[in-house]
């Protein structure tokens, strides 16, 4: 198993951790495996968040999830 370590500033790490704790941990996708998450699941969640929290929250989550999924997705 390969481990990817990404170096980020402490403030960036804290922001990522806050996004995880406040939005991802209790989200509809949190209990799913990487291979079982469908784009429609993420889009539905993002639409609900956008209506409640706004575009910038969704944008930050999108960037974080994209980076995570690029690292975590199984390579074919």
C-alpha positions as CSV (number, residue, x, y, z in Angstrom):
1,X,0.0,0.0,0.0
2,X,1.3,3.4,-1.0
3,X,0.9,6.3,1.4
4,X,0.7,9.8,0.1
5,X,1.7,12.5,2.5
6,X,0.8,16.1,1.5
7,X,2.6,18.9,3.3
8,X,0.4,21.8,4.1
9,X,0.7,24.7,6.5
10,X,-0.9,24.2,9.9
11,X,-3.6,26.8,9.1
12,X,-4.5,24.9,5.9
13,X,-4.6,21.6,7.8
14,X,-6.9,23.2,10.4
15,X,-9.2,24.5,7.7
16,X,-9.4,21.1,6.1
17,X,-10.0,19.4,9.5
18,X,-12.8,21.9,10.2
19,X,-14.5,21.2,6.8
20,X,-14.3,17.5,7.5
21,X,-15.7,17.9,11.1
22,X,-18.4,20.3,10.2
23,X,-19.6,19.0,6.8
24,X,-18.2,15.7,5.7
25,X,-18.3,13.7,8.9
26,X,-22.1,13.9,9.2
27,X,-22.8,14.0,5.5
28,X,-24.8,11.4,3.5
29,X,-21.5,10.2,1.8
30,X,-19.6,9.7,5.0
31,X,-20.4,6.1,5.5
32,X,-19.7,5.1,1.9
33,X,-16.5,3.6,0.5
34,X,-14.6,5.5,-2.1
35,X,-15.7,3.1,-4.9
36,X,-19.4,3.3,-3.9
37,X,-19.8,7.1,-3.8
38,X,-21.6,8.2,-6.9
39,X,-21.3,11.6,-8.4
40,X,-25.1,12.1,-8.0
41,X,-24.7,11.6,-4.3
42,X,-22.1,14.3,-4.1
43,X,-24.1,16.6,-6.3
44,X,-27.3,16.2,-4.3
45,X,-25.4,16.9,-1.1
46,X,-23.7,19.9,-2.6
47,X,-27.0,21.3,-3.8
48,X,-28.4,21.1,-0.3
49,X,-25.3,22.7,1.2
50,X,-25.4,25.5,-1.4
51,X,-28.9,26.4,-0.5
52,X,-28.1,26.3,3.2
53,X,-24.5,27.5,3.5
54,X,-23.6,29.1,0.2
55,X,-21.3,28.7,-2.8
56,X,-18.0,29.3,-1.0
57,X,-18.6,26.4,1.4
58,X,-19.4,24.1,-1.5
59,X,-16.4,25.3,-3.4
60,X,-14.0,24.6,-0.5
61,X,-15.6,21.1,0.0
62,X,-15.3,20.4,-3.7
63,X,-11.6,21.2,-3.8
64,X,-11.0,19.1,-0.7
65,X,-13.0,16.1,-2.0
66,X,-11.4,16.3,-5.4
67,X,-8.0,16.1,-3.9
68,X,-9.0,13.3,-1.6
69,X,-10.7,11.3,-4.3
70,X,-7.8,11.7,-6.7
71,X,-5.5,10.2,-4.1
72,X,-7.9,7.5,-2.7
73,X,-9.5,6.2,-5.9
74,X,-8.2,2.8,-7.0
75,X,-6.0,3.0,-10.0
76,X,-7.2,0.7,-12.8
